[in-house]
Structures are given as C-alpha cells and as structure tokens.
Amino acid sequence: MIKIPENVADLVTYEHGKRFEVITEKFRPEEIAKLSSNENTNGASPKALAAMQEAIKDSHWYPDPACLDLRRKIAAKFGVGEENIVVGNGSEGLISNICRAFFESGDELLTSINSFVAVYITARAANIPCIKVPMKEGYKLDLDAILAAVTPKTKAIYLANPNNPTGTMFAAPEFAEFMSENSRDILVILDEAYYEFARYLSPDYPNVSFLDYDNIINLRTFSKAYGLAGIRIGYGVANEPIINALLKVKLVFEPSVIAQAAGGGAIEDEEFLQRAVENNKQGLDYFHREFSDLGLPCFESFANFVMIEFPDSERAMEISSKLLEHGVIVRPLKSFGLPHCIRITVGQPWENELCVRAMREIL
C-alpha cells in the first residue's frame, strides 16, 4: 500500500459552508438565505459576466500564462507596474504558491489563532510548521505578541486584515509600528480579501503596499465585493523580485481563460463595486443594531459578515441548527477554533431581515 506522508494523513479537510440543497431537501422552507460563506449574494459584476460570455468562444485555446491583460488592468487601477502584479486561483491559490516559492526546510510560518483556516491547511500540506499566536481582547490580532514570537526560523508572517472569521481589523498606526519593528528579511503576507469593504468602512484601514515596504505582499480577491467566488480569481501586489518568484512556481496556465476575463471585466466595474460596498455597510449597520437589541454580543466588523458570541458551543450549535429550519444558513465556527461563535454573512436586505426574524423567533 502507498504510504501517505504524515503531514497529509493528519490533515483535516476544510469544512465549507452548507449549500442550499442541505436545507431544501430536509426542511423545505419558503425562502432560503445562504449567509454562511461570505459570498456576494447580490450576484456578480455585470461587466465580469459580459467578459466571461465573450471569452467562452476562446475556451479551446490555452489561457495566457502571463495573464498580461488582467495584470495591466489591475496595475493601472492601483498606479503600479504590471511587474508588481501576480494573479492566481483566488487568495488560496496565491498562498499555496507563496509556500512553494519562499519556504525551505526548517522555515516556519507565523500567524494568529482563529484566523483563515485554509492557511493552516495549506502550510501543513506543504510540511511547513505554522506557529499560531493567541489573539488579544475583542478577538483582534495581537501584533505585539506576533512580533514577540518571531524566531530565526520565521520566514513569513500571515496577517488577515480584516480577519476572517472575527471581522476585526488593525489600524494604520498599529501596522506601521509593527512593520517598523519587523525584520526586513521576513515576508509579510497581508491578506486583504475584504479590502474593498474595509477601506470604505474605516478611514484608519492601512493603505500600504510594496511602495512602503519591500517585504510585503498584498493579497486581494474578486470573490467577495465583485461577486466572483465561483470563478476563483485573485491577485497579489508586491515588489518585482517577489512577483518573479511567484510567476516561476505557479501552474503554467493558471488562471483559466474565463477567470482572467472575469477579473478584467470586474476590475473596471466601479458602479457594481460601489453598490456592493454600500449594501454591505447598510447590512452591517442593520445586523449590529438588531442583534444588539436581542442582547447578542456582535463584534464590530470591517468585512462582509458579523460574528456572534454565545455562552458555549452547545448554544451556538443549537442556534445554527434552528436557523436552518427557518431557511437561514450561517457558519458555526468550531473549525476556526471558536466553537461558541457563529458567523453570518451580510446578504441582500430581505435575506438579512429573514435572518433577524428567525433569530427573534428562536430566542
């Protein structure tokens, strides 16, 4: 029998959010609000949809390995060069490429507990030790504690800002202090999957890149604000040596023709983006107000979801299960190390209202 490496055999498969079919078949509710996976329930960018439709006719050709058209469009939007942009199969694909490009035997990845689970899985799959530092009060990343945990083995530090699944963020002054004390030999992976929402919600959100620090890579995605979660397209912004290393290890024809076209259409759809971030702001305000009225601890979020804390894991699971009966799918956070919490994505107004009505009935 083939021996499976220990680091793979010990992996726990990523636990994805429940799909529509789970409750359609079991409970048959009149309405369903899927608020479990931080998707954009308003749909996808119309310009992205049009670009994909146009690209379908080229499906018999391999995609451009260099992704030049999309990289140029992203570069133009942010005022950098195409040599400072890399694209991949979502943020997860880029994180996997970072593991291949920069880590050697004996290197470690340093990050926080209760953050993006896929990072822990990717590191483990690549046989990279992942050191996780506790959070501070309010479920916020403890940048001071992360700095204190740096050792000669630390090759990179992963920071999600805002953090998934807590929704909390660190502000510009705090991050500037962190970067001033961090070694320039340590790569800082700044995962900004919720970048468009956070910068709209807070003037204190750090707006930094390789132009400020040469040891940083910003990871962003089209999955959230642009509504392309099912297409798998994301990008990284960094200085040229970092980008060149990532271009060497990525899958040759990654991403697909359709994904590259979708990203190119989305990045130019400012109207759709503004509608998405405004809908998100209104939804967050609504959730915070309504859940506060219900006496539920709901932490301030700078992403497109809120996290609610319950007294224990049993109560969190009970609430999650009963919400399913009402047609509302949310995300229990046991796999994130927060079994007493649930995460609820901001949806369209009717979905948010359905969720709150169901929560009121349950409580």
C-alpha positions as CSV (number, residue, x, y, z in Angstrom):
1,M,0.0,0.0,0.0
2,I,1.2,3.5,-0.8
3,K,2.3,5.4,2.3
4,I,0.7,8.7,2.8
5,P,3.0,11.3,4.3
6,E,2.2,12.1,7.9
7,N,1.6,15.8,7.2
8,V,-1.1,14.9,4.6
9,A,-2.6,12.0,6.6
10,D,-3.1,14.2,9.6
11,L,-4.8,17.0,7.6
12,V,-8.4,17.8,8.5
13,T,-10.3,18.7,5.3
14,Y,-11.6,22.2,5.0
15,E,-15.1,22.4,6.3
16,H,-17.1,24.5,3.8
17,G,-20.4,26.2,4.4
18,K,-23.6,24.3,3.9
19,R,-25.2,24.5,0.5
20,F,-28.8,25.2,-0.5
21,E,-29.6,21.5,-1.1
22,V,-28.9,20.7,2.6
23,I,-32.0,22.5,3.9
24,T,-34.1,22.4,0.7
25,E,-34.4,18.6,0.9
26,K,-34.7,18.4,4.7
27,F,-36.8,21.4,5.8
28,R,-38.3,22.8,2.6
29,P,-38.5,26.4,3.8
30,E,-40.4,29.0,1.6
31,E,-37.3,31.2,1.5
32,I,-33.6,30.5,1.8
33,A,-30.8,32.9,2.8
34,K,-27.4,31.4,2.4
35,L,-25.3,33.6,4.7
36,S,-22.6,31.1,5.5
37,S,-19.6,31.6,3.2
38,N,-19.1,35.4,2.8
39,E,-20.3,35.4,-0.8
40,N,-21.8,38.4,-2.5
41,T,-25.5,37.5,-2.6
42,N,-26.2,40.4,-4.9
43,G,-24.7,38.5,-7.7
44,A,-21.6,39.1,-9.9
45,S,-20.4,42.2,-11.7
46,P,-22.3,42.6,-14.9
47,K,-19.1,43.6,-16.7
48,A,-17.5,40.4,-15.5
49,L,-20.4,38.4,-16.7
50,A,-20.2,40.0,-20.1
51,A,-16.5,39.5,-20.3
52,M,-16.9,35.8,-19.4
53,Q,-19.6,35.3,-22.1
54,E,-17.3,36.8,-24.7
55,A,-14.3,34.7,-23.5
56,I,-16.3,31.4,-23.8
57,K,-15.6,31.3,-27.5
58,D,-11.9,31.1,-26.8
59,S,-12.3,28.1,-24.5
60,H,-10.4,25.8,-26.9
61,W,-7.2,27.9,-26.5
62,Y,-4.9,27.7,-23.5
63,P,-5.0,30.9,-21.4
64,D,-2.2,33.5,-21.4
65,P,0.3,32.1,-18.9
66,A,1.5,35.6,-18.1
67,C,-2.1,37.0,-17.6
68,L,-0.8,40.2,-19.1
69,D,-4.1,41.8,-19.9
70,L,-5.5,41.3,-16.4
71,R,-2.3,42.3,-14.7
72,R,-2.1,45.5,-16.7
73,K,-5.7,46.4,-15.8
74,I,-5.1,45.8,-12.1
75,A,-1.8,47.7,-12.2
76,A,-3.4,50.7,-13.9
77,K,-6.1,50.8,-11.2
78,F,-3.6,51.0,-8.4
79,G,-0.9,53.0,-10.1
80,V,1.8,50.4,-10.2
81,G,3.6,48.4,-12.9
82,E,2.4,45.1,-14.3
83,E,5.6,43.6,-13.0
84,N,4.2,44.2,-9.5
85,I,1.1,42.1,-10.0
86,V,0.6,38.3,-9.9
87,V,-2.8,36.6,-10.4
88,G,-3.9,33.2,-9.3
89,N,-6.8,30.9,-8.4
90,G,-8.1,33.1,-5.6
91,S,-6.2,34.0,-2.5
92,E,-5.8,30.4,-1.5
93,G,-4.0,29.6,-4.8
94,L,-1.7,32.5,-4.2
95,I,-1.0,31.4,-0.6
96,S,-0.1,27.9,-1.9
97,N,2.3,29.5,-4.5
98,I,3.9,31.5,-1.7
99,C,4.5,28.3,0.3
100,R,6.2,26.8,-2.8
101,A,8.2,29.9,-3.7
102,F,9.7,31.0,-0.4
103,F,9.8,28.3,2.2
104,E,12.8,26.0,2.7
105,S,13.3,23.1,5.1
106,G,13.4,24.5,8.7
107,D,11.4,27.6,7.9
108,E,8.2,28.5,9.8
109,L,5.1,30.5,9.1
110,L,3.9,32.7,11.9
111,T,0.3,33.9,12.3
112,S,-2.6,34.2,14.7
113,I,-5.1,31.6,16.0
114,N,-8.7,32.0,15.0
115,S,-7.8,33.2,11.5
116,F,-8.3,31.9,8.0
117,V,-8.4,28.1,8.3
118,A,-7.2,27.4,4.8
119,V,-3.8,29.0,5.6
120,Y,-3.2,26.4,8.4
121,I,-4.2,23.6,6.0
122,T,-2.0,24.9,3.2
123,A,1.0,25.2,5.4
124,R,0.5,21.7,6.9
125,A,0.1,20.2,3.4
126,A,3.4,21.8,2.4
127,N,5.1,20.5,5.6
128,I,5.6,24.0,6.9
129,P,5.4,24.4,10.7
130,C,2.6,27.0,11.4
131,I,3.1,28.9,14.7
132,K,-0.2,30.4,15.9
133,V,-0.2,33.2,18.5
134,P,-3.3,33.9,20.7
135,M,-5.5,36.9,20.0
136,K,-6.0,39.8,22.3
137,E,-9.2,41.0,23.8
138,G,-12.1,41.6,21.4
139,Y,-10.9,38.9,19.0
140,K,-8.3,41.2,17.5
141,L,-4.9,40.1,16.1
142,D,-2.2,40.8,18.6
143,L,0.6,42.2,16.5
144,D,2.9,42.8,19.5
145,A,2.6,39.1,20.5
146,I,3.3,38.0,16.9
147,L,6.4,40.1,16.9
148,A,7.5,38.6,20.2
149,A,7.0,35.1,18.7
150,V,9.5,35.7,15.8
151,T,12.5,33.4,15.8
152,P,15.4,32.8,13.4
153,K,13.1,30.2,11.7
154,T,10.4,32.6,10.9
155,K,10.3,33.0,7.1
156,A,6.9,34.7,6.8
157,I,4.1,36.2,8.8
158,Y,0.5,35.8,7.7
159,L,-2.0,38.6,8.7
160,A,-5.6,38.7,7.6
161,N,-6.9,42.3,7.7
162,P,-9.9,42.3,8.3
163,N,-9.6,38.9,9.9
164,N,-11.8,36.0,9.0
165,P,-13.9,34.9,10.9
166,T,-13.9,37.7,13.5
167,G,-14.3,40.7,11.2
168,T,-11.9,42.7,13.3
169,M,-9.1,44.8,11.8
170,F,-5.9,46.5,12.9
171,A,-5.5,50.2,12.1
172,A,-2.8,52.0,10.1
173,P,-0.7,53.3,13.1
174,E,-0.6,49.9,14.7
175,F,0.5,48.3,11.5
176,A,3.1,50.9,10.8
177,E,4.6,50.3,14.3
178,F,4.6,46.5,13.6
179,M,6.4,46.9,10.3
180,S,9.0,49.3,11.8
181,E,10.0,46.5,14.3
182,N,9.7,43.5,11.9
183,S,12.8,42.2,10.2
184,R,13.0,43.1,6.5
185,D,14.1,39.5,5.9
186,I,10.6,38.3,6.9
187,L,7.9,38.3,4.3
188,V,4.6,39.8,5.5
189,I,1.6,38.2,3.8
190,L,-1.2,40.8,4.2
191,D,-4.4,39.0,3.2
192,E,-6.9,41.7,2.2
193,A,-9.8,39.6,0.9
194,Y,-12.2,42.2,2.3
195,Y,-10.2,45.2,1.2
196,E,-13.0,46.9,-0.7
197,F,-15.3,46.8,2.3
198,A,-12.8,47.7,4.9
199,R,-11.4,50.8,3.2
200,Y,-15.0,52.0,2.7
201,L,-15.9,51.4,6.4
202,S,-12.9,52.8,8.1
203,P,-10.5,55.7,7.4
204,D,-8.0,54.0,9.6
205,Y,-7.6,51.0,7.4
206,P,-4.0,50.6,6.4
207,N,-3.4,51.5,2.8
208,V,0.1,50.1,2.3
209,S,2.0,48.1,-0.3
210,F,5.5,47.3,-1.6
211,L,5.8,51.1,-2.2
212,D,6.1,51.4,1.6
213,Y,7.7,48.1,2.5
214,D,9.7,45.9,0.2
215,N,9.0,42.7,2.2
216,I,5.2,42.8,1.9
217,I,2.7,41.2,-0.5
218,N,-1.0,42.3,-0.5
219,L,-3.4,39.5,-1.4
220,R,-6.8,40.5,-2.7
221,T,-9.7,38.7,-4.4
222,F,-12.5,39.1,-6.8
223,S,-14.6,36.6,-4.8
224,K,-16.2,39.0,-2.3
225,A,-17.0,42.5,-3.4
226,Y,-17.1,41.7,-7.1
227,G,-19.2,38.5,-6.7
228,L,-16.9,36.0,-8.4
229,A,-16.5,33.4,-5.7
230,G,-17.3,30.6,-8.1
231,I,-14.7,31.7,-10.7
232,R,-11.6,31.6,-8.4
233,I,-9.6,34.6,-9.3
234,G,-7.4,36.7,-7.0
235,Y,-4.2,38.8,-7.2
236,G,-1.1,39.8,-5.3
237,V,0.7,43.1,-5.2
238,A,4.4,43.2,-4.3
239,N,7.9,44.3,-5.5
240,E,9.3,42.7,-8.6
241,P,11.6,40.0,-7.1
242,I,8.7,38.6,-5.0
243,I,6.4,38.6,-8.1
244,N,9.0,36.9,-10.3
245,A,9.4,34.1,-7.7
246,L,5.7,33.5,-7.7
247,L,5.5,33.5,-11.5
248,K,8.1,30.8,-11.6
249,V,6.2,28.4,-9.3
250,K,2.6,29.0,-10.4
251,L,0.7,26.5,-12.5
252,V,1.6,27.4,-16.1
253,F,-2.0,28.0,-17.3
254,E,-3.4,29.4,-14.1
255,P,-6.0,31.0,-14.0
256,S,-8.3,29.9,-16.8
257,V,-9.4,31.9,-19.8
258,I,-12.8,32.5,-18.2
259,A,-11.3,33.6,-14.9
260,Q,-8.9,36.0,-16.5
261,A,-11.7,37.6,-18.5
262,A,-13.9,37.8,-15.4
263,G,-11.3,39.6,-13.4
264,G,-10.6,42.1,-16.3
265,G,-14.3,43.0,-16.5
266,A,-14.8,43.2,-12.7
267,I,-11.8,45.5,-12.1
268,E,-13.4,48.1,-14.4
269,D,-16.9,47.8,-12.9
270,E,-16.8,50.7,-10.4
271,E,-20.6,51.1,-10.3
272,F,-21.2,47.5,-9.2
273,L,-18.4,47.8,-6.6
274,Q,-19.9,50.9,-5.1
275,R,-23.4,49.2,-4.9
276,A,-21.8,46.2,-3.2
277,V,-19.9,48.1,-0.5
278,E,-22.9,50.4,0.2
279,N,-25.2,47.4,0.6
280,N,-22.7,45.8,2.9
281,K,-22.5,48.9,5.1
282,Q,-26.2,49.1,5.4
283,G,-26.4,45.4,6.2
284,L,-23.7,45.6,8.9
285,D,-25.5,48.5,10.5
286,Y,-28.7,46.6,10.5
287,F,-27.2,43.4,12.0
288,H,-25.3,45.3,14.7
289,R,-28.5,47.2,15.7
290,E,-30.8,44.3,15.6
291,F,-28.5,41.8,17.3
292,S,-27.7,44.3,20.0
293,D,-31.4,44.7,20.6
294,L,-31.6,40.9,21.1
295,G,-28.8,41.0,23.6
296,L,-26.4,39.1,21.3
297,P,-22.7,40.0,21.6
298,C,-22.0,41.1,18.0
299,F,-18.4,42.4,17.3
300,E,-17.8,45.4,15.1
301,S,-16.9,44.1,11.7
302,F,-15.0,45.6,8.8
303,A,-15.7,42.8,6.4
304,N,-19.0,41.5,4.9
305,F,-20.0,39.4,7.9
306,V,-20.6,39.6,11.6
307,M,-19.5,37.2,14.3
308,I,-21.8,36.5,17.3
309,E,-20.6,35.0,20.6
310,F,-22.7,32.6,22.7
311,P,-22.1,31.3,26.2
312,D,-20.9,27.9,25.0
313,S,-20.6,25.7,21.9
314,E,-23.9,23.8,22.6
315,R,-25.9,27.1,22.4
316,A,-24.1,28.1,19.2
317,M,-24.8,24.8,17.5
318,E,-28.4,24.9,18.7
319,I,-29.0,28.4,17.2
320,S,-27.3,27.4,14.0
321,S,-29.4,24.3,13.6
322,K,-32.7,26.1,14.4
323,L,-31.8,28.8,11.9
324,L,-31.6,26.1,9.2
325,E,-35.2,25.2,9.9
326,H,-36.1,28.8,9.2
327,G,-34.2,28.7,5.9
328,V,-31.2,30.6,7.1
329,I,-27.7,29.1,6.6
330,V,-25.0,30.5,8.9
331,R,-21.5,29.3,9.7
332,P,-20.7,27.7,13.1
333,L,-17.0,28.4,13.9
334,K,-15.8,25.2,15.5
335,S,-13.4,24.6,12.7
336,F,-11.9,28.1,13.2
337,G,-11.3,27.3,16.9
338,L,-14.3,29.3,18.1
339,P,-17.0,26.7,18.8
340,H,-19.0,29.1,20.9
341,C,-19.4,31.6,17.9
342,I,-21.2,31.8,14.6
343,R,-20.5,33.9,11.6
344,I,-23.3,35.5,9.5
345,T,-22.7,37.0,6.1
346,V,-24.3,40.2,5.1
347,G,-26.9,39.5,2.3
348,Q,-29.5,41.4,0.5
349,P,-31.9,43.3,2.7
350,W,-34.6,40.6,2.5
351,E,-32.1,38.0,3.5
352,N,-30.8,40.0,6.4
353,E,-34.4,40.6,7.6
354,L,-35.2,36.9,7.2
355,C,-32.2,36.1,9.4
356,V,-33.2,38.6,12.1
357,R,-36.8,37.4,12.2
358,A,-35.7,33.8,12.5
359,M,-33.3,34.7,15.3
360,R,-36.0,36.6,17.2
361,E,-38.4,33.6,16.9
362,I,-35.7,31.2,18.1
363,L,-34.6,33.3,21.1
